[in-house]
Structures are given as C-alpha cells and as structure tokens.
Amino acid sequence: MNDFNLQDGIDDKISTLLEKHIIFLKNNRYDVSSAQEKEFTNLKSIVAVEKENGISSAK
C-alpha cells in the first residue's frame, strides 16, 4: 500500500518539488529558461485549480 497521501498539501508538495528541480538543474549547470520556469508555474496553477475542484485523485 502506498503511504503517500496525495490529498494532503499536494500544491505545496508539487511547488516544493518543482523548486527543488529548478535548483537541481541550475546546480548541475543546466540552463533553466524563462519558458521552463513559466511552464513550472503553469503546472502549479493547474494542480491548484484541480485541487479546488476536487479533481485530484491517486490511481
């Protein structure tokens, strides 16, 4: 059984994951373009809207 509860603070978890991903890319000398940062921001927004609408579910 998966102990990871997707419903608890999913927006915070995804925001943190994306922020760490950007830091990882920069620390490993990958160029993170403004387009990529915008895409990450859009992903966070989509998740927040889905959470508000009760769409988020783990399968």
NORFEN-V423353 format. One line per field, one symbol per residue. psi: psi as a letter, one per 40 degrees, with the letter a starting at -180 (. if undefined). A space follows every 10 residues. Layout:
# NORFEN-V423353
psi: ???
This chain:
# NORFEN-V423353
psi: ihehhddhfd dddddddddd dddddddffi hhiddddddd dddddddddd ddefdhih.
